[in-house]
Amino acid sequence: MAKKVNGYIKLQIAAGSANPSPPVGPALGQHGVNIMDFCNAFNDKTKSFEKGMPIPVVITVYEDRSFDFITKTPPASYYLKKAANVAKGS
């Protein structure tokens, strides 16, 4: 039998640098997820990416406070700003 989903959390975190500080800590804490378990798993999964690259992630939280997460591709705006060699774009 499948686990019952308690909620979804969508975040954008820099690759290899997830830590319990905001926005990660409060978002996971309100769902009762072990923050350090997520941070370690995310950092392991994104260690092959360039450090600091923004990675969108969707975290599925289950009723037993376990979680799964899916990383998505970095936003196109990141690559455009990098190619144009600009820090901010508007």
ZICOR-V559248 format. One record per helix or strand of 2 or more residues. SS is the DSSP state (2 for helix, 1 for strand). FROM is the first residue (numbers start at 1). TO is the last residue. If there is no record, write none. Layout:
ss->SS from->FROM to->TO
ss->SS from->FROM to->TO
This chain:
ss->1 from->5 to->14
ss->2 from->24 to->29
ss->2 from->35 to->45
ss->1 from->54 to->62
ss->1 from->67 to->71
ss->2 from->76 to->84
